[in-house]
């Protein structure tokens, strides 16, 4: 209850403090109430088809600051300027990890705003009720359009981060239950930055969690945090009871430590140039099986200046020693390498 009170109190303070930003963030929205996925404008990327495998990537929460404005919608409206501005940056930092091996499709959708997701989490202990309505309506429509018009029978990877991974898990449990003909072509699902639990696997026996670096038709998932989070057993909006995480350096489920020397390259911000670059030997990783997380000693990127205003909410969302923003960045080249391995294994299994 104390956590909920603190979070809701901060939400109220932010709503008041951000009112002055309304003129710059609350631009006119498109007239449509839902996305039309036959339109190029409804996608961050529709790639040229140059690979044998696709990725369908679902965006994390890009509707953040403007979701705290007075009278803001619970869900990003079509044409939301903050989401349209942030989504390409997310693609460059995260979804781009899939582009070397796959054709990457990225739809826009009416995702839950950070404020609304926080409210749902404080009330239910999970953000899943926030993604199961309007956001899923859009993503299921995007998937329908993708499979009927773009996929052409190719194998595919399902991927996301944070809210996008919560949505990807919902897709696994609902959309693919109704469409087994599509699911059988799934190389893997990278549910990064959100919990997949033992309960999920029991509820849906057709779902399998990865057991190594090259099994296919499986879920690959982890939540990254710093040591203090684990010591304090800190609450995180993306961490659920009975969560499972795989180590993104050694691809083991146990607590075998993977030193930074096993890291093929992290995609971090150079503080001097302000640009991202690949850095070797940056982040280590160790699974804490009883908590269901990956702990790293790597430092975090500094928060962008405009994010300082919600630093306290970020801390309440992801704990005092958060590494949530590094789920992809810390292990960027290892993820890229792993995607290629799983695709090779899948293709060989089809021969």
Buried (B, 14 or more C-beta within 10 A) or exposed (E): EEEBEBBBEBBEBBBEEBEEBEEEBBEEBEEEEBBEBEEEEBBBBBBEEEBEBBBBBBBBBBBBBBBBBEEBBBBBBBBBBBBBEBBBEBBEBBBBBBBEBBBBBBBBBBBBBBBBBBBBBBEEBBBBBBBBEBBBBBBBBBBEBBBEEBBEEBBBBBBBBBBBBBBBBBBBBBBBEEBEEBBEBBBBBBBBBBBBBEEBBEEBEEBBBBEEBBBBBBBBBBBBBBBEBBEEEBBBBBBBEEBBBBBBBBBBBEEEBBBBEBBBBBBBBEEEEEEBEEBEEBBBBBBBEEBBBBBBEBEBBEEEEEBEBBEBBBBBBBBEBBBBBBBBBBBBBBBBBBBBBBBBBBBEEEE
